Amino acid sequence: RLLETHHGYVQWLFPIHEEGMNSDAQVLQVHEAEEMKADPLIRERIKRSYAMMMRFYGAEVVSFVTGELKRSESYKERLGNLNQRGHNWLRVSRILKWLGEVGFEHYKLPLVFFLAYETLGSKLLSRCIDSLVDFWMGTLRRDDELDLVVAYINEELSADALMREVRSLSRCPAEEAASSDSSLGSSQTSQSAEAV
């Protein structure tokens, strides 16, 4: 309820190089983004913030290395809320931009695929088609990633085939190294993801 009704937190949790609705939140500066990319503690906080918002939107982070998502247990309710409340579409756009600015570019394709599937496949986000095509897909910086989503939209690629491609393209060597070097271990990391 709080995530839905309060609006100013989005600019604090997901700062980008653009102003938002919260006039007290400052625009993300280049040196700040670089520090966020370099600091392991900040990177963990970024993942927690992202996981929280994904749950709010009906998704669960399967892997913090790849950014792979799956439906959460409450996906119908949460996706229904996203579908009906247009201000959340702007929040999703901000989150996608933020991912690229703070070193999580590799999370964007899994999120765009999740949104594309729920918009076009399940139709649970049927009202989001314009946001998907006009904004969310446009945040993808790599042509090969954009081509995959376009192929899915044009029904040239199945959801399963796209998911295989997403898994192969969304790997981040820095995250893999951090994950393997982490004292948490892989089983505790997945438990942490559930607890976030």
VEXNULO-635973 format. One line per 4 residues: their letters; for each residue x, y, z of C-alpha. Coordinates in Angstrom, 2 decimals. Example, Ala and Ser with C-alpha at 12.3 -4.5 7.8 and 13.67 -1.06 7.14 Angstrom:
BEGIN
AS = 12.30 -4.50 7.80  13.67 -1.06 7.14 .
This chain:
BEGIN
RLLE = 0.00 0.00 0.00  2.80 2.42 0.90  4.68 1.78 -2.33  1.53 2.53 -4.29 .
THHG = 0.32 5.62 -2.46  3.60 7.43 -1.77  5.37 8.86 -4.79  8.48 10.71 -3.62 .
YVQW = 10.50 7.62 -2.66  10.99 6.57 -6.28  13.42 9.41 -6.96  15.38 8.58 -3.79 .
LFPI = 15.67 4.85 -4.45  16.15 5.11 -8.22  18.05 8.32 -8.96  18.73 9.07 -12.60 .
HEEG = 20.22 11.97 -14.57  16.72 13.51 -14.90  14.47 15.32 -12.46  11.35 13.63 -11.15 .
MNSD = 8.27 14.48 -9.10  10.17 14.81 -5.81  11.70 18.30 -5.81  13.79 17.39 -2.74 .
AQVL = 15.58 14.58 -4.60  18.62 15.58 -6.59  19.54 14.45 -10.07  22.13 11.64 -10.11 .
QVHE = 25.59 12.99 -10.85  28.14 11.09 -12.95  30.61 10.75 -10.05  27.83 9.37 -7.84 .
AEEM = 26.87 6.77 -10.42  30.51 5.73 -10.71  30.76 5.34 -6.94  27.57 3.24 -6.92 .
KADP = 29.07 0.97 -9.58  32.30 0.53 -7.61  31.04 0.07 -4.03  29.98 -3.53 -3.18 .
LIRE = 27.75 -2.39 -0.30  25.90 0.06 -2.54  25.56 -2.65 -5.22  23.88 -4.92 -2.65 .
RIKR = 21.50 -2.11 -1.69  20.73 -1.56 -5.37  19.79 -5.23 -5.67  17.57 -5.02 -2.57 .
SYAM = 15.76 -1.95 -3.89  15.31 -3.59 -7.27  14.00 -6.85 -5.73  11.52 -4.91 -3.60 .
MMRF = 10.08 -3.11 -6.62  10.00 -6.27 -8.69  7.88 -7.93 -5.98  5.64 -4.85 -6.02 .
YGAE = 5.21 -5.40 -9.77  4.55 -9.14 -9.53  8.04 -10.47 -10.26  10.68 -12.26 -8.26 .
VVSF = 14.40 -12.06 -8.96  15.58 -15.58 -9.79  19.26 -14.64 -10.16  21.10 -11.54 -9.07 .
VTGE = 23.88 -12.52 -11.49  21.70 -12.46 -14.61  18.71 -10.43 -13.44  16.37 -13.23 -14.52 .
LKRS = 12.81 -12.77 -13.26  9.82 -15.01 -12.72  6.28 -14.39 -11.58  5.84 -13.93 -7.84 .
ESYK = 3.15 -15.77 -5.89  0.97 -12.65 -5.94  1.63 -11.85 -9.61  -2.03 -11.59 -10.66 .
ERLG = -2.83 -8.95 -8.07  0.44 -7.07 -8.56  0.33 -7.13 -12.37  -3.32 -6.06 -12.19 .
NLNQ = -2.26 -3.07 -10.13  0.52 -2.22 -12.60  -1.88 -2.56 -15.52  -4.44 -0.20 -13.97 .
RGHN = -2.22 2.51 -12.49  -0.42 4.50 -15.15  1.92 6.31 -12.76  3.63 2.95 -12.23 .
WLRV = 4.49 2.82 -15.93  6.58 5.96 -15.38  8.22 4.30 -12.40  9.14 1.29 -14.52 .
SRIL = 10.68 3.62 -17.10  12.73 5.28 -14.36  13.88 1.93 -12.98  15.00 0.78 -16.42 .
KWLG = 17.02 3.97 -16.93  18.44 3.69 -13.41  19.63 0.12 -14.01  21.81 1.30 -16.86 .
EVGF = 23.15 4.31 -14.98  24.26 2.37 -11.88  25.94 -0.58 -13.60  23.09 -3.06 -13.96 .
EHYK = 22.52 -2.75 -17.71  22.34 -6.57 -17.85  19.12 -6.51 -15.75  17.23 -4.48 -18.35 .
LPLV = 16.69 -7.21 -20.95  15.19 -9.68 -18.42  12.87 -6.94 -17.14  11.81 -5.83 -20.62 .
FFLA = 11.20 -9.48 -21.57  9.10 -10.00 -18.43  7.06 -6.91 -19.26  6.75 -7.90 -22.93 .
YETL = 5.52 -11.38 -22.03  2.98 -10.06 -19.53  1.84 -7.41 -22.03  1.60 -9.53 -25.17 .
GSKL = 1.69 -13.16 -24.02  -0.48 -13.34 -20.91  -2.13 -9.96 -21.62  -2.12 -9.19 -17.88 .
LSRC = -0.46 -5.86 -18.78  -2.59 -5.22 -21.85  -2.84 -1.47 -21.14  0.96 -1.16 -21.08 .
IDSL = 1.59 -1.81 -24.80  2.40 1.84 -25.58  4.83 2.08 -22.64  6.47 -1.18 -23.70 .
VDFW = 7.00 -0.11 -27.30  7.55 3.64 -26.86  9.62 3.69 -23.66  10.69 0.41 -22.06 .
MGTL = 12.16 -1.20 -25.17  13.95 2.06 -25.94  16.03 1.76 -22.77  17.84 -1.27 -24.21 .
RRDD = 21.22 -0.04 -25.44  22.34 -3.07 -27.39  20.86 -3.70 -30.81  20.97 -7.49 -30.38 .
ELDL = 18.81 -7.21 -27.25  16.31 -4.92 -28.91  16.19 -7.23 -31.95  15.25 -10.15 -29.68 .
VVAY = 12.33 -8.30 -28.12  11.16 -7.10 -31.54  11.33 -10.68 -32.85  9.21 -11.79 -29.87 .
INEE = 6.67 -9.02 -30.49  6.50 -9.94 -34.18  5.94 -13.58 -33.16  9.17 -14.62 -34.89 .
LSAD = 10.55 -15.93 -31.61  8.73 -17.92 -28.93  8.79 -16.90 -25.28  10.92 -19.98 -24.47 .
ALMR = 13.43 -19.17 -27.21  13.61 -15.57 -26.07  14.16 -16.68 -22.47  17.10 -18.86 -23.56 .
EVRS = 18.61 -15.86 -25.35  17.96 -13.60 -22.35  19.82 -16.05 -20.12  22.80 -16.17 -22.46 .
LSRC = 23.00 -12.39 -23.03  22.28 -11.15 -19.50  25.40 -12.40 -17.81  27.62 -9.86 -16.09 .
PAEE = 31.20 -11.02 -15.41  31.56 -8.59 -12.50  28.40 -9.93 -10.84  29.47 -13.53 -11.43 .
AASS = 32.84 -12.82 -9.81  31.23 -11.03 -6.89  28.75 -13.86 -6.49  31.42 -16.56 -6.47 .
DSSL = 33.71 -14.53 -4.17  30.90 -13.74 -1.77  30.99 -15.29 1.65  27.26 -15.97 1.38 .
GSSQ = 27.54 -18.85 -1.07  24.96 -19.62 -3.73  22.30 -21.14 -1.50  22.41 -18.26 0.96 .
TSQS = 22.35 -15.75 -1.87  19.07 -17.19 -3.16  17.69 -17.21 0.38  18.70 -13.57 0.71 .
AEAV = 16.85 -12.78 -2.49  13.69 -14.33 -1.04  14.09 -12.43 2.21  14.62 -9.03 0.60 .
